[in-house]
Amino acid sequence: RIADVYSDRLGAELDVIAVLARSMAIHLQRHPTTSEDEIKELVLSCVAAGGLVENGAVFLLPAGTETASRVTEETLLLVPQDMTEENALSRWPQVAGRPVWLDAALAAQQGVWLAASRPEGPPTPARVIHAVAWRDERGDPAGGVAFEIDMADLRLKLGTLITDTDLGILDGQGNYLFHPDPERVGTLSVFKLAAREGRPDIAELGRRVTAGESGMMRLPNLTSGRYVWSVYAPIPGTDWSFAYAMPESRVLAFPNSQLWVGSIITGVGLLLISGIIYMVASRATAPLHRLAVAVDRVSRGDLDARVEDVHTHDEIGDLARAFNIMVGDLRRYMDTHAREMAAREAVESELRVARRIQNSLLPGNFPAYPERPEFQLHAVNMPASQVAGDFFDFFFRDERTLVVIMADVSGKGIPAALFMAVARTVIRNLTGHCDGPAATLRQANEILREDNVGSMFVTIFLGWYDTVSGRLRYANAGHPLPCHVNVDGHAASAGEVTGPILGILADQDYTDGEISLEPGESLVLYTDGLSEARDRAGEFFGNERLARLIESLAGEPVDRLCESVAQAVGRFQDREQRDDITLLALRRSLRATQAA
């Protein structure tokens, strides 16, 4: 659990940077004529929103004669956070005039984390970047965006509970991305270390870490030879892992101390009892009996037991007083433990109440609108924690226009749930006053961006469905594309992203798109908790697997389709859900025209 908690915290920090890079790449792909000055301003905005981001870079490729382009030759734009300092991304090696991170991002398709080259001079903690590339409408490479962070800054996010002496972050090949010993960073892998030191147990630890496993392993420390417990877990969203070595003496400190104290007390008591029985049996009988009675009461759970009426200054008196002190200390410990458990239960109770409140904000009456036979609608929400950042909504704007919403707030827990409630309220209030989904998102972005001190954001798909014609006008703010299922049961992605995420950048443009549903066709909306779910081996569920799963369920009712998809994703993750899972299915009835 130690490793999981800290790996999840690191994964959440890195996920913010990955989403910013992906959103900016989508924006530049949709707007190929954006000027270099505008690009730099966008990068600076993302650097400010990213928290850990120190530098950014955009590499632009010239387009062919048939496509509008912002450049006529290959261009690298470097944007450091402090414009007077050298951008560390300029030190990256190049191949054929391009930085190597561009080719890596093109090959990865969904973005990639890479360890940066180490600068000249003394060893320093590693720097890493997240790079995302995009292609033009013909499928040719058009450019890439990269953000750089210092692993030392990322380590500070873990706080002071663990020390640098015991901490390491490794990539998928076992190379050290962060370690207190700078000589290991960028030059030494865990396997080279094992070979150099002749330690097959370290090699086995490296194998488990690079395989994406989580767990713990007992092995001797390299320098002191004392045993440590090494706990490790994969960092979500990357092929990296977090490892922390805890001294065995620390793990066993409390039980050892209790064993030592108990042994001393027992030994002293036995010696005293033996001496007293031997010397003055009659005098010792009564105090020993009272002591035995008190011990028996304690063994039965009575921590109010005390040895009374023993005022002698001999060994029996000392033992009785020591026993009373020990029982008093134990009682105080148990009282403290009980208060802590009560406080924890109070927090968990509040979280359960928060979840019930959050559930009350989401539509919960299914089947939805049974009096409207022209369509069927169902939705499922499975939070990764007590409260969720995902949300869905649906309601009628007028007699024939059904509004459907699918959204995903950054992060998890209480902050994400609060931001979700605000976003839902804003969208609902604006829908009745705006003339389309794009206009609604445009105003919602400005409202959510104001006083957004936590730099939180939300991806959202907003659709207005005409129940008579089957046409759905929509606007997509950086959200995964929905899945369209035709009457033959074939499933494929539909529509496109029509604007950036909400809550970060000001004065953003959003446009409307349209998807048409014929009678018998369905549209499935979902969050990235489905497509980015991973199994124990680190493999993503993926959009293609999701489409094939929906095809296999195309003939099922929408409620069974939603429930079956959610259960299949849960089994794929082996019940270790790391992100919220939300999906909504809308199907136009076969007799939709007559019903309308």
N, C-alpha and C positions, 0 to 999 in steps of 0.2 A: 504493500500500500504506500510506503514511503516513495518508492520509485515511481509508481503510477501517478501519485499526486504531483510530484515535481515534473515528470515528463509531460503530463497534461498541461501544467502551467507553462512550460516551455513551448509546447505545441500551440497553445492559444496565442502566445506572443508572436510566433512565427506565422500563424495563420492570418493574422491581421496584415502583415507585410505581403503575404502571397495574394490576398484578396485585392489589396491596393494595386499591386503590379498587374494582376489579371484585368482589373477594371480599366486601368490606364491603357493597356494594350487593346482592349475592346474599343475604347474611345478613339484611339488613333487609327484603328482599322476602319472604323465607320466614318472618320473624318480625315481622309488622306491628304487634305490640303492645309491642315493646321500649320501655322507658321512656327519657326524655331523659337521665337520669343514666347509664343503661347505654350509650346511644349515645355520650355524651361519653367514657366510659371506653374504648369500642372505638376511637374516633378517636384518643385519646391513645396507645393501644397501637400503632395503625398508624403514628402519627407517630414513635414511638420505634423501630419496626421499619424504617421507610422510609429512615432515614439522612438524606437530603437534605430531607425534608419539614419545613417550618417551621410550617405552619398547616393546619387542616382545618375543613371546614364540612359540615353536613348540612341540607338544606332539605326539610321535610316538608309534604306536601299532605294535607288532610282527605279521607277516603274517603267513599263513599256510605253510605246507611243499611244496606245489606245486607252491608257488609264491616267487619270489626273494624279500628279505627284507633287510633293512639297520640295523635292531635291532632284538635281540632275546628276549627282554623283554620290557615292557612299559617304555618309556623314555621321560622325560620332559627337553627340552633344553631352557634355559633362556638367553636372549640376551638383557641386558640393554644398553641404549645409552652410558652411562659412565660405563665401565666395572668394576670400583671400587665400584659402588653403588649396593645395593640390588635391584633385579628386583621385582617391585611391583606385578607382576603376580604370584610370588611364594606365596603370601599371600592368594590366592584364596582357598576356601574350596574344599575338594576333597570327592568324593563318590567312594568307592571300588578302591581307588588308582588313580582315574582319576580326573582332575580338572572339576568343574561343567560346565565350559564354553564349554568343548568338547561335552558333551551330548546335551547341548542347540544348538550348531552349527549343530550336526548331525540331530537333529529334524527339524531345520529350513531349511536345504538343500541349501539355497541360501545365507547363512551368516546371522549373528544376532548381534545386538548391545545390550550390557549388562552393567548394572551399577556394578562397582567393589565393594568389601567389603571395608569398611572404616578402615584405619589402627588404631592401638592403639594410645591413647593420645588425645590431644585437637581436636575438630571438624575441618575438613578441607574441601575445595571444593571437590566434588566427582571426582573419576576417572572412566572412562568407557573404555570398550574394544570392538573391532569388531573381532569376531571369525568366521572362515570358516573351515569346516571339509571336508575330502574326503574319498572315499572308494576305495578298490582295485577292480581288474577286476571281482571278484566274487560277488561284492556288499557288502563285509564285511567292517566295519570301519577300516581305515588304519591310521588315524591321524588327527590333526587339527593345525591351525596356528591362533595366536591371536596377535593383536596390541593394546597397551594401550595409552590413551591420558588423559591429565588433563583438566577438563572442564574449569578451570581458564584460561588455554592457549587458548582454543577455544573461550572464551568470548573476549579475546584481539583482535580477528579477526574482531569484530564489531566496533572497533575504539572508539573514545571519544564522538560521537554525543549523545549517551544515557548514563545515569549514572547507576552504579551498584545498586543504591537504588531502581530502578524501574524495574529491569531485572530478569527474571526467565526462566529456561529451565526444562521442566517436561517430564517424560516418559509416556508410554501409560496407566499406572495405576494411573497417577496423582502424582507420587513421584517426589520430587525435585532432579534434577541432578545438578543444579547450582542455588544458591541464595546468595545474600549478607549476609544473616543471616545464618552462618554455622550450627546452631542448626537444621535447616530444612532439610539440605542435608543428605540423607540416612536414616533419622529417621521419617520424617513427610511428609504426602501426603497432597494435597490440600483438600481432603475430611476430613481427620482428623483435619486439621486446621479449616475447616468450622464447624465441630461438636464441637470442643473445644470452639470456639468463638460464637457459636449459630448464624451462618451466612448462611442462605439458599442461599443467592445470590452468595456467594463464591462457594458453592456446585454446583450451576447451571453453574458458570464459569468453574469449574473443569469438569463438564459433557461435555460441549462444546469442551473444549481443548482435553480431552481424546477421544472424538468422531472424532478427526481429522478435526474439523471445523476451519474456519478462519473468523474473524470479530472483533467486539469491543463491550464493555459492560460498562455501567456507574454504579459505586458502591462506597460506602464510604470507605476511607482509614482505615485500622485497628487501627492505632495509633492516627492519628489526627482527624479522623472522617470527613475530608473534601473529597468531591467527586473527583474521578479520572476516567479517561477513560482507560480501560484495552483493549489493542489490542493484538490479538493472531493469530497464523497461524501454521500449521503443518510444520515440517522440512522434506524436500524431502528425500526419501531413508530410513527413520526411522519411528518408531511409536512415536517419540517425538514431542513436540510442543514448540514454542517460545512465551513468553508473556512479554508485556512491559506496565507498568502503567504510564500514562501521566496525571499530575495534571490538573484538569479542569480549574484552574486559568490560566495555560499556554495556553490551547486550546482557551480560550475566551479572552486572554489578549489584543490582537490587537483590536477586535471589541468593547470590553469594554472601552478601552482607547479612541477610536474614538468617541464612544457614550458620554463619559464623557467630552471630549474636545468640541464636538458639543453642548452638553447641556450647558456648561459654556458660550460658545460664544453666543449662542442663548439667554440665560437668561440675560447676561450682555447687549446684544444688545437691548432686549425688555425693560429693565429698563431704559437704556439711552434714547431710543427713546420716551418712555412714559414721562420721566422727561423733555426732551427738548421740546416735543410738548406742554406740560402743561405750561412751563415757557416761551419759546421763539419760538413759532410755525413758525413765518415767517423766522427766522434765520435758523431753522432746516430743512426747506422744501428742499432746494437745495441740501445740502450734503446727506440727506436721499435718495433723488431721485437718485443721482449718485451712492450711495451704492446699491440701489435696481436694477439699471441697470446692475451694475457689477455682482451682485448675479445672475441675470437672465442670463447673458452671461455664467457664470460658469456652471449654471444648464443645459445649452445647449451644454456644452462640450468645451467652449472657455476658456482655461487655461491661455491665455494671458491677460485676463481682469484684470484691476486694478481700484481702486478708485482714480481718479485724482483730483487735485486742492482742496484738503482738508488739510489745514495747521494749523487748530486750535488745541489748546491744551486741548480741552474739551473732553467729553465722545465720541462724534461723531468722532472726529479726532482719538482718541485711537482705536475706533472700526474699522475705515477705515484702519488704519495702521495694526491692527491685522488681518484684512481680507486680506490685501495685502500679509502679511507674510504667512498666511495660504495657500493662493492660490499659492504663490511661492514654499512653501514646497510641496504642492500637485503636482505642475508641475514637480519638481525635482524627486519626487517619480515615477510619470508616465513615465518620461524620462528614469529613471533607469530600471523600469519594461519593457519598450519597448526594451531597449538594451539587457536585460536578455532574453526576448522572441526571439529577433533576433539571439542572440548567441545560444540559444537552437535549433532554427530552422536551424542554420548553421550546428550544430552537427548532427541533424537528417538528413539533406540533405547529409552530408558526409557519414552517415551510409547507406542512400539509394544508393548513388553512389558505396559504398563498396559492397553492396549486388548485384548491377548490374554487377560490376567487377567480383564478386565471381560467379555469374550465368554464366558469359561468360567463366569461367574456366571449367564449367560442360557441358557435352554433352547436347544439347538442341533441336536437330533436330529429331523429331519423326513423323512417324515411322522410326526407325533406320535401315539403310542399306536396303531399299526396293528392291534393285537389288539382294539381297541374299535371295532367297526363302527358303533356308534350315533351317532358324531359324527366330524367332520373338523376339524382345527385347524392353523393356520399363522400365523407371525409374521415381521416384517421390522424390523430396526433399522439406520438409516443415520445415524451421528453427523455433526455439522457440523464437529467437530475430531477429533483423534486419539482422545479418550475422550469419552463421552457422559453426559448427565444424564438422558436418557430410559431407562426400562427396562420390560420386560414379564416375566411369569412365569406358569407354570401347573403345577399338580401336583394329585394326588388327596389329598383330606383323608380320605376313606374309600372304600369300594368303589364307591359310586355318586355321590359328590360331587366334581366337578372345580373347583378354585379357579383363577380367571383374574385377572391383575393387569395394569393399564396405568397407568404413572405418569410424571410429568414434574417433575424437580428444577429449581429456579430456577438460572439461570446456565449456564455451560458449562465444559469443561476439567476439570482435576484436582479442584478443590473440589466441583464438581457430581458427579463420578464417585464420590468418597469418600462424600458424603452419600447418593448412590444406593445404594451398597453397604450402608451402615448401615440405610437405610430398608427395603431388600429383606430383610435379615436379621431386622429387628424384625417385619415383617409375617409372614414365614414362621414365626417362633417363636410368635407370638401366635395364628395361625390354628388351631393344634391345641388351644388352651385356651379359646377364646372361643366363645360360642353363636351368633354371627352376624357378618356383615361390619361392621355399625355398631359393635358392641362391640369388634371388632378395631381399627377406626380410632380409636375413643375412647381406648383404651389406647396405641396407637401414637403419637397426638398428644402425650400427656403425656411419653412416653419421648423422642421427638425434640425436644420443646421444651426439655428440660433441657440446660443447658450449650451451647445453640445460639448461640455467640458471633458467628457470621457472619450471624445472622438469615436463614438459608436456609430454604426451605420446599419442599413437594412437593404437587402435585395428584395425586389417585389415584382410579382406579375399581377397586373390589374386588368380584368376583362369585363366588358359590357356585352352580355349575350342577349341577342334578339330572339326570344322564344318562338316567334312566328316564322322568321326567315331562316333561322339557324346561323346567322352571321355573328361573329364575335369580334368586336373591336377591342384591341388590347394595347397596353404599353408595358414594356419589360425593362425594369431598372436593374440590370446586372444579374438577373435571376436565371437559373437553369431553364432551358427551353422545354415547353410541355411536350407530351407524347400524344400524337394523333393516331387513332385507330380507325381504319376505314371499315366498310361493311364486309370486306373479305377477311378481316381479322389481322391485316398487316399494320404493324406499329412503326412509326418513325417520328423524329423530332419535327416540330412545326414552329413556324414563325422565326423571329430573330430578336436579339437584344436591341432595344430602341433607345437606350439611354444609360447613364452611369448609375451607380448605387446612390441611395438617398442618405442625406445627413452629413456629407463631408464637403463637397465642392459647391460653391455658389454659382448662380446664374447658369445652370445646366439646361441643355435643350433635350426635350423628349418628344418623340413622334409616335403616332398611332400606326398599328399594323392591323391586319384583318385575317381571320381564320374562319372558313366556312365549314359547318357540320351538316352533312346530308343525313337523312333519316337512317337510324341504326348506327351512326358513327359516334365515337367517344373522344374526349379530350382529358388526359390525365396530367394534372399539375402536381409537382413535388418539389421538395427542398434537396439540397446537396447531401443531406444525411443519408439518402438512399444510394445515389450514384457513387459517393465517396466512402461508403461503408467498406471496412477492410476486415479480412479474416486474420487468423493468427500468423499466417505467413506474410502478411503485409499486402496481399493482392486486393485491388479495388473491385467493388461490385460492378461499377462501370455502367455507362449509358447503354451499350450494346446488350449486355446481359439483362438490364432492366427492360429494354424493348422486347427481347425474346420472351421474358417472363410475362409481360403484359399481353403479348400475342397469344400465349398459351391459355390466358384467362379471358380472352376477348368475348367469348360467348357467355360468361358468367354475369349475374347481376352486379351492379356497381358496388354494392356493399360487400359482396363476397370477393370481388376483385381487389378492393382496397385492403381488406383484412388479410387476404392471401399474400399480397405483395409485402405488406408489413411483416408478416410472419416469416416469409422466405428470407427477407433481409436480416431479420433477427437470428435465424438459424445460420446464415452465412457468417455473421460476426461471432458465432459461438456464444451468444448471450452477453457479450462484452460490448454494449452499446456506448459509443463515445460521442455521438452527436444526436441531436433531435431528429426524429423521423416524422415527416408530415406529408400526406398526399391527399388529393381531391380528384374524384372522377365525375365528369359531366357527360351524360349520354343523351343524344336527341332520339326521341322515340321513333319507331318505325312508322307510326301513324301520327307523326308530329303535325303535319299540315291539317289533317282533319280535326285533331284535338285543338289546335290553335284556332 
